[in-house]
Structures are given as structure tokens and as C-alpha cells.
């Protein structure tokens, strides 16, 4: 606000999508109160990045008609979820910043009748060079996180049956010439023509 009122054009860069657990409302309210015009450019939220790294979709026809985004950052607020609905067979959710709350999450869902074998796909540092992907089950979640020594920002994809994680060697050469590229239409203008030809 201070820099903008001094006449500067300000870019506030945030990791992920600013509208998903990014405190966007607090910042835009401050700008509105100060009379500073602004524009919000949506980003790619961590749950989508994690799913893309695993090569799966967060929603699938016939599998789930809803998908929940939760944050485990504030464990006291986290306790107020509708656990019975989340525990139902076929429910899917992404838990942001879920490392601290993983044991609580697992216990609460199991207590409300979730299948202990519910798949959980975990992306630590999703979409970053140091990204780490692994899979487990709801019952084994706390132990799996300890075994993997997960410490970075992590997204837990509950109920998403992801294929085996991409290993480091495959990730470094993720899309060689002649491979298919899955991309949204807004990305095409950023892609060199020879890459598009390879994708087609």
C-alpha cells in the first residue's frame, strides 16, 4: 500500500494460487481501504500441482462429484471439519500444510469410519525442483511421513489413488522429444512451436 501510494507499480508474487489459503482477502481489503486499484492473477494451487506431478486428476467422472480443500496449518480450526462426510467411501480432499496435523487427521477420519486402506498421495514441495512424491494409506500416514522425513510444505491428497511416484531420473527428463504434453489452452502461447509439434 505504501509503495503504491508513492506512485510505484507493485507486483506481489505468491507461491501457488493467492486465492487458496493465501490470505488474498486480507491484502485486497487493505488495498480497497487505501483506494489502491489492483488486479489479481490466479496461479496454480498446490493441490493441482501435486496431482499433475502424480499424473492424476483431482476429480473424475463417476468417482467424485466434489473435492475439498482443507488446511492443517491451524490444528484447532482443523478440528471443526465435517469428519463424518470426509470419512465416507469415495470422498477426496487435499490437505494443505498437513504435516503437523497428519496424525490427528488420520485418527479423526478412522474414528469416523474411514477405510484404513484409503489411499493418500503426498507431494512435498509440489512442482519445485526438490519435489518429493510418495504414497501411503490413511492408517499408515503418520508413520510414512516420519519414514520419508517429510519436512517441506506438503499437500496430502486423501482418497486419490495415485500411481507410483515419478522417480528423480524420470522427473529430470520428464518430457523428452516425441512425448505427449498435457496442458491447458492458456499455456500454448508460451510453448515453442517445435515442442507443440512433438506433443501432437
N, C-alpha and C positions, 0 to 999 in steps of 0.2 A: 504494500500500500504506500509506504513512504517513498520508494523509488518511483512508482508510477505517478504519484502526486508531484514529484520533482521533474516530471516530463519524460522519464525513461520508458521504453517498451520492455516489459518484463516477461520472461518465459520461466514458468515454474515447472520444472521437469520432475516427474514422479515415476517410479517403477510400477509396472502393471497398469491397471485402469484406475484413474483417480476417483471414479465413482463407486468402486468396490473396496470397502474398508480403507479408503484413502483420505478420509476427513475432508472431502470436497466441499460439503455444505458449510463447514466452519470457515473455509477460505473464501468461498463465494459470498457468504453473508457479510464478511468483513469488507470485501470489495464493494458490495452494494451499498453498505452503510457509508463508505467513503466516497461514493459516486464515481468509482473507477470502472470504466467499461472493460469487459473481459470476454474471452471465448474459451470454451473447454473442448479440447481434442481428446476423444476417447482413446484408450490404449487397449492392449491385450491383457486381460486379467490372468492371474497366475493359474487359476483352475483350467482355463483354456490352453495355456502354455503347457501345463503338465499333461493334459490329455493328448495334445499334439505330439509331445515327446514320446508318449507311450503308443501313439498311433491309433487312438480310440476316440470315440465320441462321448460327450457328456450326456447326450440324450440319444435314444434310438427308438424308432417306431416299433411299437409292440412291447418295448421293455419298460420305459418310464416316460410318463407324461409330465413329470415335474422333476426339478433338480434344485436342491437347496444350497445356498452359500452361507456358511457359518464362520465365525471367528472364535478361536480358542484363546485369544490373547488375554481376555478378561475372564478368568475362570469363574468368578462369582456371577457374572452375567450369563456365562455359558450354561450355568446350572438351570436356567429358566427355559430351556428348549422343550419342545413337544416331543419328549423321548419316545412315547408310545408310537407316534406316527413315524419317526425316524427309524424305529426298530422293525417296522413291518418289512416283510419279504418284498423285494423289488424296489425299495427306497434307495435313492442315491443322493449323496451330498458331498460337497467339498468343504473341508475344514481348513481355514487359513490359520497360519501361526499356531498349528495344533500340537507341537511337540510337548509343551508343558502340560497340556490338557489331555494327552493321549490315554493315560491310564484311567482318568476319570471318564472320558468318552467311552472307552471300551467297557468299563464296568457298568456305566449307566445304561448303555444300549443292551448289554447282555441281561441286565436286571429286568429290562422291559421286554424281553422275549426275542431279541435278535438272534439269528443263527450264528453260532460261534465261528462257522466257516465262511461268513460273509467276507468277500474279497475286499482288500484295501490296497490301493496303489499309492505309493508315496513318491513325491518329487521334491527333493531337497535342492534349493537354488534353481528352481524351474527356469529353463531357457537360457541360463547363464553358462559360460564355458565350464564351470566347475559343477554343473548339474549332476545329480546322483539319483538314479531311479531304482526302486526296488518294490517288491510285492510281499504281502503277508495276508493274514486273516485277522478278523476283528479280535478273536481270543488271544492271538499271539502278538498283537500290535505293540504293546509296551516293551516286550522282550526284543522284538525285531528292531525297534528304534534304538534300543540300547546296544544290540549286537552290531548294528550298522554305524554306531557312533554318530548319529544324525545330530547336527548342531546348528546348521544354517536354516534360514527361513524355509519352511516346508509346508506343502499342501498335501492333505490326506484326502484321497478320493475314496469315499466309503461306498461300497456296493458296485464299484467299477471293476469288472474282471479284465484287467489289462493283460496283454501278452507279456512274455518275458522281457525284461528291461533291455534297452539297447545298450550294448557294452561300449566302452570308451573307443575301441578301434573302429567300430561301425559308426559311432557318432562323429568321429573326426572326418569320415568320408561319407557323411550321411546321404548326400545326393550326387553321385557321380554322373558323368555324361551318359545320356541314354536312359536315365531313371525317371520315374514319374514324380511330378511335383504337385502336391495338393495345396492349392492356395485360393484365397478369396479374390473376387474380381477387382477389389481396390488395390491389390498388390501387383497386378500385371504391369502397370505403367512403371513400376520400379525395377522390373526384371529385364535383363538384357535379352535381346531377341534370340540370340543363339541358345540361351537357357530355355526359353519358351519352346523353341523348335525341338530341343531334346526332350522336353516334357511331353510334347504332343506325339 
